Amino acid sequence: MTLIARPGAGVAITSAAVLSLLVGCGLAWLVFSKHLSGQLAFAPYAAVVIIYVVTVVPGLGRSAFPLPLVLAIAILGAFLTLLVGAVLIEMILCHYDPNHCINL
Protein backbone atom coordinates (compact mmCIF):
# COMPACT_ATOMS: atom_id res chain seq x y z
CA MET A 1 0.00 0.00 0.00
CA THR A 2 1.40 3.37 -1.00
CA LEU A 3 0.55 6.61 0.75
CA ILE A 4 0.20 9.51 -1.66
CA ALA A 5 -0.45 13.03 -0.46
CA ARG A 6 -3.00 14.66 -2.69
CA PRO A 7 -2.62 18.40 -3.10
CA GLY A 8 -5.05 20.21 -0.87
CA ALA A 9 -5.40 22.47 2.11
CA GLY A 10 -4.03 19.95 4.63
CA VAL A 11 -0.86 19.40 2.64
CA ALA A 12 -0.49 23.14 2.12
CA ILE A 13 -0.88 23.91 5.84
CA THR A 14 1.56 21.21 6.92
CA SER A 15 4.20 22.07 4.36
CA ALA A 16 3.79 25.78 5.11
CA ALA A 17 4.36 25.21 8.81
CA VAL A 18 7.49 23.13 8.27
CA LEU A 19 8.93 25.39 5.58
CA SER A 20 8.27 28.59 7.51
CA LEU A 21 9.88 27.17 10.66
CA LEU A 22 12.96 26.11 8.70
CA VAL A 23 13.31 29.48 6.99
CA GLY A 24 12.63 31.41 10.20
CA CYS A 25 15.18 29.43 12.21
CA GLY A 26 17.75 29.70 9.42
CA LEU A 27 17.26 33.44 9.21
CA ALA A 28 17.42 33.73 13.01
CA TRP A 29 20.71 31.83 13.02
CA LEU A 30 22.08 34.15 10.32
CA VAL A 31 20.90 37.36 12.00
CA PHE A 32 21.92 36.47 15.54
CA SER A 33 25.21 34.77 14.72
CA LYS A 34 26.35 37.87 12.81
CA HIS A 35 25.10 40.11 15.67
CA LEU A 36 22.67 42.01 13.44
CA SER A 37 19.88 41.79 16.00
CA GLY A 38 19.57 45.57 16.37
CA GLN A 39 18.67 46.16 12.74
CA LEU A 40 16.95 42.88 11.85
CA ALA A 41 15.55 41.57 15.14
CA PHE A 42 12.04 40.94 13.79
CA ALA A 43 13.10 39.54 10.41
CA PRO A 44 12.87 35.86 11.49
CA TYR A 45 9.33 36.37 12.82
CA ALA A 46 8.29 38.19 9.65
CA ALA A 47 9.81 35.39 7.57
CA VAL A 48 7.78 32.78 9.46
CA VAL A 49 4.52 34.66 8.81
CA ILE A 50 5.25 35.57 5.18
CA ILE A 51 6.40 32.08 4.17
CA TYR A 52 3.37 30.54 5.91
CA VAL A 53 0.90 32.83 4.16
CA VAL A 54 2.53 32.54 0.73
CA THR A 55 2.55 28.75 0.98
CA VAL A 56 -0.96 28.27 2.40
CA VAL A 57 -3.03 30.68 0.32
CA PRO A 58 -2.77 28.83 -3.03
CA GLY A 59 -3.85 25.55 -1.39
CA LEU A 60 -6.96 26.88 0.37
CA GLY A 61 -9.28 26.49 -2.60
CA ARG A 62 -8.34 22.84 -3.27
CA SER A 63 -10.20 21.26 -0.39
CA ALA A 64 -13.34 19.19 -0.07
CA PHE A 65 -14.19 20.90 3.21
CA PRO A 66 -16.05 24.22 3.49
CA LEU A 67 -13.82 27.28 3.05
CA PRO A 68 -14.62 28.85 6.48
CA LEU A 69 -13.52 25.66 8.24
CA VAL A 70 -10.32 25.42 6.21
CA LEU A 71 -9.63 29.11 6.81
CA ALA A 72 -10.12 28.69 10.57
CA ILE A 73 -7.72 25.74 10.60
CA ALA A 74 -5.20 27.72 8.54
CA ILE A 75 -5.38 30.65 10.99
CA LEU A 76 -4.97 28.29 13.95
CA GLY A 77 -2.03 26.68 12.16
CA ALA A 78 -0.48 30.11 11.60
CA PHE A 79 -0.82 30.95 15.28
CA LEU A 80 0.71 27.65 16.39
CA THR A 81 3.52 27.95 13.83
CA LEU A 82 4.32 31.46 15.01
CA LEU A 83 4.26 30.30 18.64
CA VAL A 84 6.65 27.40 17.98
CA GLY A 85 8.79 29.64 15.79
CA ALA A 86 9.00 32.27 18.53
CA VAL A 87 10.27 29.71 21.03
CA LEU A 88 12.83 28.34 18.59
CA ILE A 89 13.99 31.81 17.56
CA GLU A 90 14.30 32.81 21.22
CA MET A 91 16.43 29.72 21.85
CA ILE A 92 18.72 30.69 18.96
CA LEU A 93 18.97 34.26 20.26
CA CYS A 94 19.77 33.00 23.76
CA HIS A 95 22.57 30.86 22.36
CA TYR A 96 24.29 33.81 20.71
CA ASP A 97 23.46 36.54 23.24
CA PRO A 98 22.92 35.34 26.84
CA ASN A 99 21.92 38.85 27.94
CA HIS A 100 18.66 38.58 25.99
CA CYS A 101 17.56 35.23 27.40
CA ILE A 102 14.05 34.73 28.70
CA ASN A 103 13.68 32.06 31.32
CA LEU A 104 11.40 29.68 29.42
NORGI-V944060 format. One record per pair of residues at least 12 apart in sequence whose C-alpha atoms are under 6 Angstrom apart, sorted by sequence separation. I is the first residue (numbers start at 0). J is the second residue. D is the distance in Angstrom with one decimal. If there is no record, write none. Layout:
{{I | J | D} {I | J | D}}
This chain:
{{27 | 43 | 5.3} {26 | 43 | 5.5} {23 | 43 | 4.6} {23 | 46 | 5.5} {23 | 47 | 5.1} {19 | 47 | 4.6} {19 | 50 | 5.2} {19 | 51 | 5.5} {15 | 51 | 4.8} {15 | 54 | 5.2} {12 | 55 | 5.6} {11 | 55 | 5.2} {11 | 58 | 5.4} {8 | 58 | 4.9} {7 | 58 | 5.5} {8 | 59 | 5.0} {7 | 61 | 4.9} {8 | 62 | 5.5} {7 | 62 | 5.3} {31 | 92 | 6.0} {16 | 80 | 5.8} {20 | 84 | 5.8} {24 | 88 | 6.0}}
